[in-house]
């Protein structure tokens, strides 16, 4: 992502705020719809919600006056967030059974309401090269639907992008971030296959036995963050002190996000270079909803928000990693339906919940095979991926649809 400061005129500012309001409205509608969902009943999919959006646009002129791209992408963002949440919930349930109740982390919380003035933004897709222009050495312009050209500061060269996101921070500053498509990386052409399992304690386990951890804040930084958050709670609203503390918190969080982004780039490049076939879990929302109907309870009320947020961050990191893999290794990423990968013995194929004796270890109750639980799962994913790929695969479509989306499987 390359981010630039956007400088709309006061009139343009109003239209941008309108786009944000529409995106927020659509997102909140999707949240509300999900809250009606009962286990055993199919939840509305993306396509169905797009049809409902058309109906809503027909009924409400103020919604119809806005950009349909902005509104549809808000739905797509919601589905991506929901898929990520669902995956972390499933994992929380899988692993929770192996952890003593008093040490069990809180359930991850689902995507929630967006409030005015917080995390405001929208996404534009189907961007063509002529939609971004350079005015001179210092200024560029970007074409925003229903608005026209908006100036941005050319702080560095703009990458070729098929989509961009416009955001407004709490201080009222606008930014535009172009999602650049990284070039494809050639594989080793040795037929090397890898399975990748997503985890909470281990961010990703490879079938080769490697355990990868996504970096976060260092212990000293985490302590400082907690301190700042306590200070913020005590600071008087509107005071200078409060403003300073907020800024310091934002800086720490940005540092963490940078490290995670960096890890995702390096890991995806490394995997694309070392392996010809990369097998990952499929996080298809509809498939997950089906397999979950009647079995996954909705998480209880009052779950600790912090722990839930932590899960969500890891889940998002996973989505980004898979996106990047599909861009850097087009046609070489195989998604597999990952039911029971964590409970199946990779040596004999026996499926038993009891084989997962504790979080880090797997011991097959049938044959006694022992392995790191995540590595065992990664090997099952690699095996399943090879089977699907041999059948002609339904893996990533290759260079045809390379528009960066948060999750490939949500449409
Ligand atoms: Zn076994």
Boltz pocket constraint, residues with backbone or C-beta under 6 A from the ligand:
constraints:
  - pocket:
      binder: B
      contacts: [[A, 345], [A, 346], [A, 347], [A, 348], [A, 349], [A, 350], [A, 364], [A, 365], [A, 366], [A, 367], [A, 368], [A, 369]]
      max_distance: 6.0
